[in-house]
């Protein structure tokens, strides 16, 4: 990878992680690591173009069908592909099918872009992580194999203890905070061979663990506001992204948004 290379365009493909939940702007829209990365790349390349095709809740089959052909047609300098994790969180999943679809996506995107970037996604430490860890690690092992075979870059967020810290995760326990998204953007930035601005792996400072009562209140809030609705969507075959358009569907010049 060329150090301090210049990239003129970026296309982001994926689900809620790439859409930017739960990194809220003051106007209620989502920012997220891909927007942060695009803004930083735009300062280095006049006329820099950016598209974000990600939609929350998408499974890898939907990403391959709905987003991959569009991304391939844009012929961007960099394409990021993060998908399959929603599949692993389903009660039942065919991991062979998931890996096959991810392979299809990589094979279609690699010749259509300058550099494909894959990720080993982070996970919040806790019982949910432990339950689904074997599936996640099977997916990540396949990602490593695909990257080696096709010359893709891999951003290893899963192997970084700091990103497992619950303080970097929103109350829904599924999406990173603004600080978490900034760390991901820095990780991708460095993987692309650009000069580091900070150490995204730095652990948060030690803090006292919340008391038993506080933890139970947080658990009850999580179950009511997030876990219950999530289970309801699984049982009815619905998705949080049903009917939603891509975040930024066209590869257009990037304009920095005001965050105030």
TORBA-976497 format. One line per 3 residues: number of its first residue (from 1); their letters; for each residue x, y, z of C-alpha. Coordinates in Angstrom, 3 decimals. Layout:
N
NUM = a = X:Y:Z  ... $
This chain:
260
1 = xxx = 0.000:0.000:0.000  1.367:3.368:-1.044  1.892:5.634:1.956 $
4 = xxx = -0.043:8.929:1.664  -1.716:7.827:-1.552  -4.379:10.084:-3.069 $
7 = xxx = -7.902:8.724:-3.412  -10.435:10.623:-5.495  -13.597:8.647:-4.783 $
10 = xxx = -15.142:6.372:-2.149  -18.195:4.099:-2.207  -19.415:2.525:1.052 $
13 = xxx = -21.510:-0.653:0.936  -23.245:-2.325:3.863  -25.812:-2.095:6.645 $
16 = xxx = -26.425:0.078:9.727  -22.764:-0.007:10.731  -21.809:1.766:7.508 $
19 = xxx = -24.931:3.938:7.461  -23.649:5.441:10.692  -26.086:4.465:13.434 $
22 = xxx = -25.955:5.677:16.255  -23.696:8.647:15.472  -26.376:11.345:15.435 $
25 = xxx = -25.895:14.828:14.059  -27.741:17.758:15.664  -30.319:17.611:12.843 $
28 = xxx = -31.148:13.971:13.615  -29.370:12.425:10.628  -26.566:9.896:10.993 $
31 = xxx = -22.917:10.648:10.348  -20.828:7.509:11.005  -17.316:6.395:10.176 $
34 = xxx = -17.790:6.412:6.381  -18.870:10.071:6.386  -15.967:10.967:8.669 $
37 = xxx = -13.552:9.126:6.375  -14.999:10.789:3.267  -14.631:14.215:4.832 $
40 = xxx = -10.997:13.583:5.639  -10.225:12.178:2.191  -11.938:15.166:0.593 $
43 = xxx = -9.432:17.529:2.202  -6.681:15.802:0.220  -8.337:15.611:-3.199 $
46 = xxx = -10.246:18.517:-4.823  -13.456:17.242:-6.401  -13.474:14.118:-4.196 $
49 = xxx = -16.638:12.077:-4.756  -18.500:9.924:-2.241  -21.469:7.542:-2.247 $
52 = xxx = -22.879:5.593:0.691  -25.265:2.844:-0.382  -25.691:1.363:3.093 $
55 = xxx = -29.145:0.722:4.571  -29.767:-0.444:8.125  -30.906:-4.024:8.661 $
58 = xxx = -29.716:-5.369:5.325  -28.636:-8.994:5.075  -25.747:-10.050:2.859 $
61 = xxx = -28.120:-11.319:0.155  -29.817:-7.931:-0.035  -26.460:-6.149:-0.111 $
64 = xxx = -25.312:-8.321:-3.020  -28.552:-7.811:-4.933  -29.229:-4.131:-4.238 $
67 = xxx = -25.885:-2.448:-3.538  -23.036:-4.390:-5.128  -24.091:-3.843:-8.777 $
70 = xxx = -24.457:-0.101:-8.162  -21.088:0.103:-6.416  -19.364:-1.865:-9.173 $
73 = xxx = -20.763:0.480:-11.787  -19.324:3.533:-10.036  -15.704:2.368:-10.535 $
76 = xxx = -14.470:4.213:-7.449  -10.905:4.393:-6.195  -11.988:2.793:-2.897 $
79 = xxx = -14.968:0.576:-2.070  -15.651:-0.528:1.496  -17.750:-3.664:1.963 $
82 = xxx = -19.056:-4.608:5.407  -21.833:-7.186:5.489  -22.915:-10.542:6.815 $
85 = xxx = -22.965:-9.701:10.508  -26.745:-9.224:10.544  -27.032:-12.743:9.159 $
88 = xxx = -24.899:-14.194:11.954  -27.204:-12.623:14.565  -30.268:-14.455:13.250 $
91 = xxx = -31.463:-17.447:15.327  -30.862:-19.693:12.328  -28.345:-18.989:9.595 $
94 = xxx = -26.760:-20.913:6.731  -23.138:-19.848:7.082  -22.235:-21.580:3.837 $
97 = xxx = -24.715:-19.378:1.984  -23.495:-16.244:3.781  -19.889:-16.969:2.847 $
100 = xxx = -20.875:-17.773:-0.724  -22.689:-14.463:-1.113  -19.785:-12.559:0.406 $
103 = xxx = -17.484:-14.283:-2.073  -19.769:-13.198:-4.917  -19.666:-9.605:-3.689 $
106 = xxx = -15.876:-9.563:-3.477  -15.490:-11.134:-6.908  -17.771:-8.511:-8.467 $
109 = xxx = -16.272:-5.515:-6.696  -12.548:-6.281:-6.902  -12.127:-5.701:-10.664 $
112 = xxx = -14.463:-2.698:-10.575  -12.568:-0.509:-8.104  -9.052:0.620:-7.331 $
115 = xxx = -8.984:-0.876:-3.839  -11.515:-3.019:-2.003  -11.576:-2.716:1.791 $
118 = xxx = -13.147:-5.422:3.988  -13.606:-5.462:7.760  -13.571:-7.752:10.730 $
121 = xxx = -16.322:-5.892:12.574  -16.126:-4.984:16.266  -18.373:-6.498:18.899 $
124 = xxx = -19.508:-5.196:22.272  -18.266:-7.306:25.159  -21.111:-9.163:26.837 $
127 = xxx = -23.347:-12.267:26.679  -24.661:-11.554:23.174  -21.123:-11.378:21.853 $
130 = xxx = -20.230:-14.674:23.482  -23.288:-16.405:22.072  -22.577:-15.420:18.472 $
133 = xxx = -18.766:-15.349:18.614  -18.273:-18.699:16.765  -20.346:-17.523:13.805 $
136 = xxx = -18.604:-14.161:13.726  -15.176:-15.750:13.778  -16.179:-18.133:10.984 $
139 = xxx = -17.252:-15.114:8.925  -14.054:-13.215:9.715  -11.853:-16.170:8.793 $
142 = xxx = -13.578:-16.235:5.408  -13.010:-12.497:5.012  -9.284:-13.025:5.609 $
145 = xxx = -9.236:-15.759:2.968  -11.050:-13.576:0.437  -8.713:-10.660:1.065 $
148 = xxx = -5.640:-12.821:0.559  -7.094:-14.252:-2.641  -8.250:-10.976:-4.204 $
151 = xxx = -5.839:-8.387:-2.863  -8.360:-6.650:-0.616  -7.387:-4.816:2.544 $
154 = xxx = -8.790:-5.928:5.900  -9.447:-3.548:8.799  -9.271:-5.704:11.923 $
157 = xxx = -11.631:-4.021:14.366  -12.606:-7.302:16.016  -9.087:-7.873:17.316 $
160 = xxx = -8.944:-4.551:19.178  -9.973:-4.728:22.855  -10.808:-1.007:23.063 $
163 = xxx = -13.676:-1.377:20.584  -15.266:-4.025:22.790  -15.629:-1.517:25.638 $
166 = xxx = -19.375:-1.029:26.318  -18.761:2.709:26.727  -18.112:2.938:22.971 $
169 = xxx = -21.534:1.446:22.216  -24.948:3.099:22.179  -27.771:2.079:24.532 $
172 = xxx = -29.079:-0.312:21.857  -25.847:-2.340:22.313  -25.648:-2.858:18.551 $
175 = xxx = -24.169:0.404:17.245  -21.104:2.442:18.067  -21.129:5.897:19.615 $
178 = xxx = -19.669:8.923:17.833  -16.288:8.196:19.424  -16.471:4.606:18.239 $
181 = xxx = -17.226:5.691:14.674  -14.328:8.158:14.722  -12.010:5.340:15.767 $
184 = xxx = -13.240:3.171:12.883  -12.649:6.019:10.434  -9.089:6.365:11.711 $
187 = xxx = -8.562:2.602:11.402  -9.656:2.637:7.744  -7.582:5.765:7.123 $
190 = xxx = -4.447:4.027:8.380  -5.240:0.810:6.500  -5.347:2.866:3.295 $
193 = xxx = -1.744:3.875:3.956  -2.403:7.407:5.175  -0.471:9.132:7.950 $
196 = xxx = -2.009:8.330:11.366  -3.660:11.173:13.228  -4.159:9.239:16.479 $
199 = xxx = -4.060:5.747:17.950  -7.571:4.390:17.498  -6.673:1.347:19.602 $
202 = xxx = -6.127:3.399:22.783  -8.279:2.013:25.628  -10.701:4.291:27.419 $
205 = xxx = -9.550:5.402:30.873  -10.562:3.122:33.761  -13.899:3.841:35.381 $
208 = xxx = -15.929:2.429:38.224  -18.408:-0.252:37.212  -22.050:0.864:37.606 $
211 = xxx = -23.850:-0.547:40.623  -26.233:-3.501:40.494  -29.362:-1.328:40.507 $
214 = xxx = -28.048:0.897:37.706  -27.186:-2.138:35.583  -30.666:-3.637:36.083 $
217 = xxx = -32.323:-0.345:35.115  -30.153:-0.206:31.980  -31.025:-3.827:31.157 $
220 = xxx = -34.753:-3.126:31.526  -34.526:-0.057:29.294  -32.563:-2.004:26.693 $
223 = xxx = -35.115:-4.835:26.697  -38.080:-2.486:26.326  -36.710:-0.025:23.793 $
226 = xxx = -34.421:-2.204:21.686  -34.443:-5.956:22.326  -38.239:-6.343:22.230 $
229 = xxx = -38.694:-4.475:18.933  -35.717:-6.313:17.430  -37.240:-9.701:18.320 $
232 = xxx = -40.592:-8.537:16.970  -39.068:-7.699:13.606  -37.351:-11.097:13.457 $
235 = xxx = -40.617:-12.928:14.196  -42.568:-10.994:11.559  -39.884:-10.985:8.882 $
238 = xxx = -39.554:-7.217:8.931  -36.375:-5.109:8.913  -35.574:-1.675:10.305 $
241 = xxx = -34.459:-0.732:6.803  -37.635:-1.722:4.957  -38.566:1.011:2.501 $
244 = xxx = -35.541:3.193:3.277  -33.394:4.501:0.410  -29.582:4.366:0.423 $
247 = xxx = -27.975:7.045:2.543  -26.131:8.699:-0.363  -27.068:6.861:-3.563 $
250 = xxx = -25.015:8.797:-6.125  -21.270:9.218:-6.471  -21.133:12.994:-6.177 $
253 = xxx = -18.651:15.608:-4.972  -18.451:15.577:-1.197  -19.523:18.680:0.648 $
256 = xxx = -18.657:19.020:4.324  -21.763:19.429:6.433  -22.004:21.835:9.317 $
259 = xx = -22.208:19.969:12.611  -23.419:22.947:14.653 $
